[in-house]
Amino acid sequence: MNGLALLYYLVIGASSIGLISLTVRARGHATAGSGVHDVMEAAFLSGGPARVTDTALTAMSEDGRIQVGGPGIVAVQRPVAQEPVERAVLAALAEAPSGALHELRYAVMRSPAVQEIGDGLAARGLMVEPHARRAPGVWGLVQFVVCFLGLPLSVIPTAMEFSSAEFGEDPFPFIIKVLPALIGGMVTGLVCSAVSGRRVTGPGKAALAAYRAEYALHPAGAVRVALHGLRALPDPLLQAQLFAAARMPGAGPRRSSSMSSGSHYDPYTAAVITTPTVWCGSPGSSGSGCGSSSSGGGGSSCGGGSGSSCSSGSSCSSGSSCGSSGSSCGGSSGSSCGSSSGSSCGSSSS
Protein backbone atom coordinates (compact mmCIF):
# COMPACT_ATOMS: atom_id res chain seq x y z
CA MET A 1 0.00 0.00 0.00
CA ASN A 2 2.98 2.30 0.31
CA GLY A 3 3.10 2.65 -3.46
CA LEU A 4 -0.56 3.68 -3.56
CA ALA A 5 0.00 6.21 -0.78
CA LEU A 6 2.93 7.66 -2.71
CA LEU A 7 0.69 7.95 -5.78
CA TYR A 8 -1.80 9.96 -3.72
CA TYR A 9 0.92 12.43 -2.76
CA LEU A 10 2.29 12.72 -6.28
CA VAL A 11 -1.07 13.27 -7.96
CA ILE A 12 -2.45 15.69 -5.35
CA GLY A 13 0.87 17.53 -5.10
CA ALA A 14 1.14 17.97 -8.88
CA SER A 15 -2.47 19.14 -9.09
CA SER A 16 -1.97 21.63 -6.24
CA ILE A 17 1.19 23.08 -7.78
CA GLY A 18 -0.54 23.49 -11.14
CA LEU A 19 -3.59 25.06 -9.51
CA ILE A 20 -1.53 27.55 -7.51
CA SER A 21 0.49 28.48 -10.59
CA LEU A 22 -2.65 29.01 -12.67
CA THR A 23 -4.28 31.09 -9.94
CA VAL A 24 -1.23 33.34 -9.60
CA ARG A 25 -0.97 33.82 -13.38
CA ALA A 26 -4.68 34.64 -13.63
CA ARG A 27 -4.33 37.41 -11.05
CA GLY A 28 -1.67 39.06 -13.22
CA HIS A 29 0.63 41.87 -12.18
CA ALA A 30 -0.03 45.60 -12.03
CA THR A 31 1.81 47.69 -14.60
CA ALA A 32 3.57 51.00 -14.04
CA GLY A 33 1.19 53.91 -13.64
CA SER A 34 -1.67 51.56 -12.87
CA GLY A 35 -3.57 53.86 -10.54
CA VAL A 36 -7.20 54.86 -11.08
CA HIS A 37 -7.32 57.34 -13.95
CA ASP A 38 -10.82 58.76 -13.59
CA VAL A 39 -14.14 58.47 -11.80
CA MET A 40 -15.48 55.86 -14.23
CA GLU A 41 -12.59 53.51 -13.48
CA ALA A 42 -13.19 54.06 -9.77
CA ALA A 43 -16.87 53.22 -10.30
CA PHE A 44 -16.01 50.03 -12.19
CA LEU A 45 -13.63 48.87 -9.47
CA SER A 46 -16.19 49.71 -6.78
CA GLY A 47 -19.26 48.19 -8.33
CA GLY A 48 -18.80 47.04 -11.90
CA PRO A 49 -20.77 48.16 -14.97
CA ALA A 50 -23.89 49.02 -12.98
CA ARG A 51 -21.98 51.49 -10.83
CA VAL A 52 -20.42 53.06 -13.93
CA THR A 53 -23.85 53.47 -15.51
CA ASP A 54 -25.37 55.01 -12.39
CA THR A 55 -22.41 57.38 -12.15
CA ALA A 56 -22.91 58.59 -15.72
CA LEU A 57 -26.67 59.00 -15.25
CA THR A 58 -26.09 60.94 -12.04
CA ALA A 59 -23.56 63.27 -13.68
CA MET A 60 -25.88 63.98 -16.62
CA SER A 61 -28.86 64.52 -14.36
CA GLU A 62 -26.96 66.85 -12.01
CA ASP A 63 -26.12 69.37 -14.73
CA GLY A 64 -29.50 69.09 -16.45
CA ARG A 65 -28.47 67.25 -19.61
CA ILE A 66 -31.05 64.55 -18.90
CA GLN A 67 -34.13 64.53 -16.73
CA VAL A 68 -35.31 61.41 -14.89
CA GLY A 69 -38.98 61.55 -14.05
CA GLY A 70 -41.70 59.18 -12.93
CA PRO A 71 -42.32 56.43 -13.56
CA GLY A 72 -38.69 55.83 -14.49
CA ILE A 73 -38.64 57.77 -17.77
CA VAL A 74 -35.53 59.54 -19.04
CA ALA A 75 -35.75 62.59 -21.28
CA VAL A 76 -32.83 64.32 -22.99
CA GLN A 77 -32.63 68.04 -22.28
CA ARG A 78 -29.24 68.74 -23.87
CA PRO A 79 -27.65 66.01 -26.03
CA VAL A 80 -24.12 66.74 -24.84
CA ALA A 81 -21.69 64.02 -23.75
CA GLN A 82 -18.39 64.67 -22.04
CA GLU A 83 -16.92 61.16 -22.15
CA PRO A 84 -17.58 57.74 -23.77
CA VAL A 85 -20.03 56.37 -21.18
CA GLU A 86 -22.19 59.47 -21.47
CA ARG A 87 -22.13 59.04 -25.25
CA ALA A 88 -23.34 55.47 -24.68
CA VAL A 89 -26.24 56.88 -22.61
CA LEU A 90 -27.30 59.18 -25.45
CA ALA A 91 -26.87 56.37 -27.99
CA ALA A 92 -29.03 54.01 -25.92
CA LEU A 93 -31.71 56.70 -25.59
CA ALA A 94 -31.66 57.14 -29.36
CA GLU A 95 -32.30 53.40 -29.72
CA ALA A 96 -35.10 53.37 -27.13
CA PRO A 97 -37.26 56.48 -27.58
CA SER A 98 -39.53 55.32 -24.73
CA GLY A 99 -36.75 56.33 -22.34
CA ALA A 100 -37.43 53.58 -19.80
CA LEU A 101 -34.74 53.96 -17.15
CA HIS A 102 -34.27 50.24 -16.40
CA GLU A 103 -33.82 49.43 -20.09
CA LEU A 104 -31.48 52.37 -20.57
CA ARG A 105 -29.44 51.33 -17.57
CA TYR A 106 -29.12 47.75 -18.77
CA ALA A 107 -28.19 48.80 -22.31
CA VAL A 108 -25.46 51.16 -21.10
CA MET A 109 -23.98 48.49 -18.84
CA ARG A 110 -23.54 46.27 -21.89
CA SER A 111 -22.20 49.03 -24.12
CA PRO A 112 -18.65 48.92 -25.52
CA ALA A 113 -17.79 52.13 -23.67
CA VAL A 114 -18.42 50.49 -20.30
CA GLN A 115 -16.93 47.15 -21.26
CA GLU A 116 -13.71 48.78 -22.39
CA ILE A 117 -13.24 50.22 -18.90
CA GLY A 118 -13.10 46.70 -17.52
CA ASP A 119 -10.70 45.63 -20.26
CA GLY A 120 -8.40 48.55 -19.52
CA LEU A 121 -8.36 47.81 -15.79
CA ALA A 122 -7.66 44.14 -16.48
CA ALA A 123 -4.83 45.02 -18.88
CA ARG A 124 -3.19 47.08 -16.11
CA GLY A 125 -3.53 44.30 -13.56
CA LEU A 126 -6.19 45.98 -11.42
CA MET A 127 -8.91 43.46 -12.26
CA VAL A 128 -9.11 39.87 -13.50
CA GLU A 129 -11.14 39.02 -16.58
CA PRO A 130 -14.00 36.55 -15.94
CA HIS A 131 -12.64 33.89 -18.29
CA ALA A 132 -9.28 34.00 -16.48
CA ARG A 133 -11.01 33.42 -13.13
CA ARG A 134 -13.17 30.56 -14.35
CA ALA A 135 -10.47 27.89 -14.89
CA PRO A 136 -8.78 28.07 -11.47
CA GLY A 137 -12.18 28.37 -9.80
CA VAL A 138 -13.48 25.17 -11.37
CA TRP A 139 -10.16 23.37 -10.91
CA GLY A 140 -10.09 24.28 -7.22
CA LEU A 141 -13.63 23.02 -6.61
CA VAL A 142 -12.98 19.78 -8.49
CA GLN A 143 -9.80 19.17 -6.50
CA PHE A 144 -11.65 19.79 -3.24
CA VAL A 145 -14.44 17.36 -4.15
CA VAL A 146 -12.05 14.64 -5.34
CA CYS A 147 -9.90 14.90 -2.20
CA PHE A 148 -13.00 14.92 0.00
CA LEU A 149 -14.28 11.75 -1.68
CA GLY A 150 -10.82 10.29 -1.26
CA LEU A 151 -11.35 10.17 2.51
CA PRO A 152 -14.10 7.50 2.54
CA LEU A 153 -12.53 5.70 -0.42
CA SER A 154 -9.30 5.34 1.57
CA VAL A 155 -11.18 3.15 4.01
CA ILE A 156 -11.24 0.35 1.41
CA PRO A 157 -7.46 -0.13 1.10
CA THR A 158 -7.21 0.38 4.86
CA ALA A 159 -9.61 -2.52 5.47
CA MET A 160 -7.80 -4.65 2.89
CA GLU A 161 -4.52 -3.87 4.60
CA PHE A 162 -5.77 -5.07 7.96
CA SER A 163 -7.58 -8.11 6.57
CA SER A 164 -4.42 -9.35 4.81
CA ALA A 165 -2.14 -8.67 7.78
CA GLU A 166 -0.67 -11.70 9.48
CA PHE A 167 -1.53 -12.52 13.06
CA GLY A 168 0.24 -10.17 15.44
CA GLU A 169 0.96 -7.53 12.76
CA ASP A 170 -0.34 -4.04 13.35
CA PRO A 171 -0.03 -2.18 10.00
CA PHE A 172 -0.06 1.60 9.96
CA PRO A 173 -3.55 2.53 8.65
CA PHE A 174 -3.54 3.58 4.99
CA ILE A 175 -6.06 6.34 5.59
CA ILE A 176 -3.71 7.95 8.13
CA LYS A 177 -0.85 7.77 5.62
CA VAL A 178 -2.76 9.70 2.96
CA LEU A 179 -4.70 12.02 5.27
CA PRO A 180 -2.17 14.92 5.06
CA ALA A 181 -2.26 14.78 1.25
CA LEU A 182 -6.06 14.75 1.13
CA ILE A 183 -6.47 17.59 3.63
CA GLY A 184 -3.78 19.63 1.92
CA GLY A 185 -5.49 19.11 -1.44
CA MET A 186 -8.84 20.20 -0.04
CA VAL A 187 -7.41 23.33 1.58
CA THR A 188 -5.49 24.27 -1.57
CA GLY A 189 -8.55 23.75 -3.74
CA LEU A 190 -10.80 25.86 -1.52
CA VAL A 191 -8.30 28.70 -1.11
CA CYS A 192 -7.47 28.92 -4.81
CA SER A 193 -11.14 28.75 -5.76
CA ALA A 194 -11.96 31.56 -3.32
CA VAL A 195 -9.07 33.72 -4.50
CA SER A 196 -9.97 33.22 -8.16
CA GLY A 197 -13.49 34.45 -7.42
CA ARG A 198 -12.22 37.93 -6.55
CA ARG A 199 -12.32 40.10 -9.62
CA VAL A 200 -10.43 43.05 -8.10
CA THR A 201 -6.74 42.36 -7.50
CA GLY A 202 -4.60 43.56 -4.61
CA PRO A 203 -3.16 46.45 -6.65
CA GLY A 204 -6.70 47.27 -7.75
CA LYS A 205 -7.87 47.54 -4.15
CA ALA A 206 -4.90 49.73 -3.30
CA ALA A 207 -5.52 52.02 -6.28
CA LEU A 208 -9.20 52.34 -5.40
CA ALA A 209 -8.38 53.09 -1.76
CA ALA A 210 -6.00 55.85 -2.84
CA TYR A 211 -8.63 57.36 -5.13
CA ARG A 212 -11.24 57.22 -2.37
CA ALA A 213 -8.89 58.96 0.05
CA GLU A 214 -8.19 61.71 -2.48
CA TYR A 215 -11.84 62.35 -3.34
CA ALA A 216 -13.45 61.49 -0.01
CA LEU A 217 -14.90 64.99 0.42
CA HIS A 218 -15.74 65.69 -3.23
CA PRO A 219 -19.17 67.35 -3.39
CA ALA A 220 -20.28 65.99 -6.79
CA GLY A 221 -23.05 63.41 -6.60
CA ALA A 222 -21.51 61.41 -9.44
CA VAL A 223 -18.27 60.97 -7.49
CA ARG A 224 -20.17 59.91 -4.39
CA VAL A 225 -22.13 57.34 -6.37
CA ALA A 226 -18.97 56.03 -8.03
CA LEU A 227 -17.21 55.50 -4.71
CA HIS A 228 -20.06 54.56 -2.38
CA GLY A 229 -23.11 53.55 -4.41
CA LEU A 230 -26.60 54.95 -4.74
CA ARG A 231 -27.03 55.29 -0.99
CA ALA A 232 -24.58 58.20 -1.15
CA LEU A 233 -26.58 60.03 -3.83
CA PRO A 234 -27.72 63.38 -2.40
CA ASP A 235 -30.77 63.71 -4.71
CA PRO A 236 -33.51 61.56 -3.07
CA LEU A 237 -35.79 61.61 -6.13
CA LEU A 238 -33.08 60.43 -8.51
CA GLN A 239 -31.92 57.93 -5.92
CA ALA A 240 -35.41 56.42 -5.69
CA GLN A 241 -35.70 56.16 -9.48
CA LEU A 242 -32.31 54.47 -9.83
CA PHE A 243 -33.02 52.09 -6.96
CA ALA A 244 -36.29 51.11 -8.62
CA ALA A 245 -34.57 50.59 -11.98
CA ALA A 246 -31.86 48.46 -10.33
CA ARG A 247 -34.50 46.16 -8.85
CA MET A 248 -36.23 45.58 -12.17
CA PRO A 249 -35.25 42.55 -14.29
CA GLY A 250 -32.66 43.39 -16.92
CA ALA A 251 -34.25 43.76 -20.31
CA GLY A 252 -32.18 45.42 -22.94
CA PRO A 253 -33.83 47.93 -25.23
CA ARG A 254 -35.48 46.59 -28.32
CA ARG A 255 -33.09 46.11 -31.18
CA SER A 256 -33.44 45.39 -34.80
CA SER A 257 -33.70 41.66 -35.46
CA SER A 258 -30.46 41.91 -37.40
CA MET A 259 -28.59 42.88 -34.25
CA SER A 260 -27.06 40.33 -31.95
CA SER A 261 -27.53 40.57 -28.17
CA GLY A 262 -24.18 42.32 -27.92
CA SER A 263 -24.79 44.81 -30.71
CA HIS A 264 -24.73 48.51 -30.12
CA TYR A 265 -25.81 51.28 -32.50
CA ASP A 266 -23.77 54.43 -32.37
CA PRO A 267 -25.78 57.28 -33.94
CA TYR A 268 -22.70 59.48 -34.04
CA THR A 269 -20.92 57.16 -36.46
CA ALA A 270 -24.03 55.44 -37.90
CA ALA A 271 -22.34 52.12 -37.23
CA VAL A 272 -23.45 48.92 -35.54
CA ILE A 273 -20.76 47.69 -33.17
CA THR A 274 -20.93 44.07 -32.09
CA THR A 275 -19.05 43.04 -28.97
CA PRO A 276 -19.25 39.78 -27.04
CA THR A 277 -20.12 40.53 -23.46
CA VAL A 278 -17.74 39.47 -20.73
CA TRP A 279 -18.19 41.88 -17.86
CA CYS A 280 -21.99 41.88 -17.93
CA GLY A 281 -24.88 39.41 -17.70
CA SER A 282 -26.65 37.84 -20.63
CA PRO A 283 -29.86 39.29 -22.03
CA GLY A 284 -31.99 36.89 -20.10
CA SER A 285 -30.37 37.62 -16.80
CA SER A 286 -31.14 40.35 -14.39
CA GLY A 287 -27.83 41.86 -15.06
CA SER A 288 -26.44 40.40 -11.94
CA GLY A 289 -23.03 40.16 -13.44
CA CYS A 290 -22.53 43.78 -14.02
CA GLY A 291 -22.27 45.26 -10.67
CA SER A 292 -24.90 47.15 -8.89
CA SER A 293 -24.50 50.47 -7.42
CA SER A 294 -27.80 50.20 -5.76
CA SER A 295 -26.09 49.77 -2.48
CA GLY A 296 -23.25 51.49 -0.84
CA GLY A 297 -21.08 48.42 -1.08
CA GLY A 298 -17.60 48.35 -2.42
CA GLY A 299 -15.73 46.68 -5.21
CA SER A 300 -16.76 43.25 -6.34
CA SER A 301 -17.40 40.37 -9.35
CA CYS A 302 -18.99 40.53 -12.27
CA GLY A 303 -18.11 41.90 -9.78
CA GLY A 304 -18.37 41.70 -7.52
CA GLY A 305 -18.01 39.75 -8.20
CA SER A 306 -18.72 37.07 -8.94
CA GLY A 307 -19.49 35.30 -9.89
CA SER A 308 -22.27 36.99 -10.48
CA SER A 309 -20.40 39.58 -11.81
CA CYS A 310 -21.92 42.78 -10.68
CA SER A 311 -20.95 44.11 -7.42
CA SER A 312 -22.41 45.31 -4.35
CA GLY A 313 -21.81 48.15 -5.76
CA SER A 314 -22.67 45.58 -8.67
CA SER A 315 -21.37 42.70 -7.57
CA CYS A 316 -20.88 42.28 -12.18
CA SER A 317 -21.13 41.01 -9.56
CA SER A 318 -27.16 42.03 -9.08
CA GLY A 319 -28.12 45.44 -9.53
CA SER A 320 -30.66 44.41 -10.54
CA SER A 321 -27.69 44.92 -12.44
CA CYS A 322 -26.42 42.98 -11.78
CA GLY A 323 -27.58 43.96 -8.49
CA SER A 324 -25.93 44.08 -5.29
CA SER A 325 -23.66 41.28 -5.67
CA GLY A 326 -20.21 41.00 -7.30
CA SER A 327 -19.19 38.99 -10.28
CA SER A 328 -18.58 40.17 -13.59
CA CYS A 329 -20.02 41.17 -16.89
CA GLY A 330 -18.37 40.48 -20.08
CA GLY A 331 -15.71 42.25 -21.91
CA SER A 332 -15.32 41.96 -25.56
CA SER A 333 -12.53 41.77 -27.88
CA GLY A 334 -11.30 45.04 -26.86
CA SER A 335 -14.39 45.83 -24.96
CA SER A 336 -15.81 44.65 -21.76
CA CYS A 337 -19.18 44.91 -19.84
CA GLY A 338 -23.51 40.99 -11.38
CA SER A 339 -23.54 38.21 -11.77
CA SER A 340 -22.05 40.37 -8.49
CA SER A 341 -21.68 38.21 -10.03
CA GLY A 342 -21.52 35.17 -12.54
CA SER A 343 -22.73 37.08 -14.66
CA SER A 344 -20.47 39.21 -13.25
CA CYS A 345 -22.28 42.46 -11.75
CA GLY A 346 -22.41 42.23 -8.18
CA SER A 347 -20.82 43.08 -5.09
CA SER A 348 -17.50 43.29 -6.37
CA SER A 349 -16.16 40.37 -4.70
CA SER A 350 -12.63 41.33 -4.38
Secondary structure, DSSP 8 states (H G I E B T S, - for coil): -HHHHHHHHHHHHHHHHHHHHHHHHHH----TT-S--SHHHHHHHHHHHHHHHHHHHHHHHHTTSEEEETTTEEEESS---SSHHHHHHHHHHHH-TT-BHHHHHHHHHTSHHHHHHHHHHHHTTSB--HHHHHHHHHHHHHHHHHHHHHHHHTHHHHHHHHHTS-TT-----HHHHHHHHHHHHHHHHHHHHHHHT--B-HHHHHHHHHHHHHTTT---HHHHHHHH-GGG-S-HHHHHHHHHHHHS--------TTS-TTEEEETTTTEEEE---SBS--TTS-STTS---SSS-------B-SSB-S-TTT----TTTT-SS---B-BTTTTB----BSSS-SB---
